[in-house]
Amino acid sequence: MSVSFEGIGQVCATFLGSGLAEGHVVRMAGRAEAGACGDGDPFCGVALCCKEDACTVQVGGFVTVGYSGDMPEPGTASLCANGEGGVRAAGESAGRACLVVDADAAAKTVTILL
């Protein structure tokens, strides 16, 4: 049986920002501006739609993103950007508390509540 969390509680906002990739975690880069994350950066959401100099960013709700390192366990986890568009365990980095509800080891994706 498959369970989908897609779209549940989704909250989005449009930010300025260019050169961002859809599906990647992003950080605040300035006033009303989103930017790409480096490894260990805290993230504010996930870029959903990027056009020219603006990007729709999901800042709340359930979302599926790529991960690196060990597969996150279900429950509350401190996550940060992995520098490749996804997330990883924060460890010593400043992380964001997220609820991990699912992970796919084969696809290297994790579903989290922002």
Secondary structure in CASP SS format (residue, H / E / C, confidence):
PFRMAT SS
TARGET T0000
AUTHOR 0000-0000-0000
METHOD secondary structure of the structure
MODEL  1
M C 1.00
S C 1.00
V C 1.00
S C 1.00
F C 1.00
E C 1.00
G C 1.00
I C 1.00
G C 1.00
Q C 1.00
V E 1.00
C E 1.00
A E 1.00
T E 1.00
F E 1.00
L E 1.00
G C 1.00
S C 1.00
G C 1.00
L C 1.00
A C 1.00
E C 1.00
G C 1.00
H C 1.00
V E 1.00
V E 1.00
R E 1.00
M E 1.00
A E 1.00
G E 1.00
R C 1.00
A C 1.00
E E 1.00
A E 1.00
G E 1.00
A E 1.00
C C 1.00
G C 1.00
D E 1.00
G C 1.00
D C 1.00
P C 1.00
F C 1.00
C C 1.00
G E 1.00
V E 1.00
A E 1.00
L E 1.00
C E 1.00
C E 1.00
K E 1.00
E C 1.00
D C 1.00
A E 1.00
C E 1.00
T E 1.00
V E 1.00
Q E 1.00
V E 1.00
G E 1.00
G C 1.00
F E 1.00
V E 1.00
T E 1.00
V E 1.00
G E 1.00
Y E 1.00
S C 1.00
G C 1.00
D C 1.00
M C 1.00
P C 1.00
E C 1.00
P C 1.00
G E 1.00
T E 1.00
A E 1.00
S E 1.00
L E 1.00
C E 1.00
A E 1.00
N E 1.00
G C 1.00
E C 1.00
G C 1.00
G C 1.00
V E 1.00
R E 1.00
A E 1.00
A C 1.00
G C 1.00
E C 1.00
S C 1.00
A C 1.00
G C 1.00
R E 1.00
A E 1.00
C E 1.00
L E 1.00
V E 1.00
V E 1.00
D E 1.00
A E 1.00
D E 1.00
A C 1.00
A C 1.00
A C 1.00
K C 1.00
T E 1.00
V E 1.00
T E 1.00
I E 1.00
L E 1.00
L C 1.00
END
